[in-house]
């Protein structure tokens, strides 16, 4: 089952779902790369697989996030969707099949 995507807001959804919007906001190369990363994410059977494939890495500062490099200047922050999890429970990344795209940011903004 492919990973399902949710978005922080409508503007981010538009950028992520419409190639033209991504290219207008981030330029041709980055816009294309955003859509390639999202296609790879949708193809993964779990968020853990996506990281194992080398397309992203776990955020060291927050245990429920993945950082996805887009190019040398931008990265995407993705949060695991945990509908029924207790905050004290450890996150099982093999079970994460839904994520929320939080933002696309410049790599030096964090």
N, C-alpha and C positions, 0 to 999 in steps of 0.2 A: 504494500500500500504506500503510495507516495506521500511525502510530507505535505501537510496543508499549511497555507500561509495566511496570516492575519497582519494587519498594518496598524501602526500607531494612530494615523489619521488619514483623512481623505487625500490630502496633497501627496503624502508618501505612497499611498495606494496608486495614485495616478502615475507617478514616476515609475513605480515598479511594474505596473501592468501595461503601460503604453510606451513602446520604444521611442516614439517621437517626443514625448514629454521628457523622458530620461535624457535624450540627446540635447534637447533645448536647455535643460537645467544643468547638465554636467559635461556637455560636449560629446562629439561623435564617439570617440574611443571609450570613454568612461560609461556613456549610456549603453553602448553595446556590451561592455563588460558586466554591467549591472544585470542585464537580462541573461547573460550566460551564467552568472553565479546563481541567479534565481532558478534557472532551468536545472542546473546541477543539484540544487537544494531540493527541488521538487522530485527529482529522480531518485534521491536517496531513500532507503527504507527506514532510516532513523537519523536523528541528528548526529548520533555517534558515528555512523557510517560516513557521513559527510566530512567530519573531522578526520576520521581514519584515512579517507581518500586524499587528505592534504589540502582541501579547499578552504578550511577555516581552522581556528584554534579556540580552545576554551578561554574565556576571559579570566585572568588570574584574580581580578578584584571582585568579581561577582560570580557566584557558582552556577547561576542559571542562564548564562549568556555565552554566545559564540561570537567571535570577531571574525569577519570575512573580509580579507583584503580584496579590494577591487582593482587597484593599481597602486603606484607609488604614492599617490596623493590622497586617495579615498579608501574608506573602509565602511562596512555595513555592520551594525550591531543588531543581533538577533537574540530574542529571549525565548526560553522554553515555555510552552503553555502547560500549566499544571492545574487543571480544574479542581481536583479533589485532594491535592497534596497538603499535608500539614507542613508548615515552614520548618519544623524541626526534622522532617524526613529528608534523607539524602536523595538527591535527584538521580534517577536511573535514566541516563541518556539513551540507553537502548530502547526505552519505552516512549521516548519523545517523538511523536509523529505530527505535532502541530507546533508552530513557532510564530512569534510576532516580530515583524521587522520594526525595530524601534527608530532607527535613523541611519542616514548615510552622512558621514562626516569626513572632514579632512583629517588625515592621519595625525597631524600635529595639534589637534584641538582637544585631545583627551586630558 
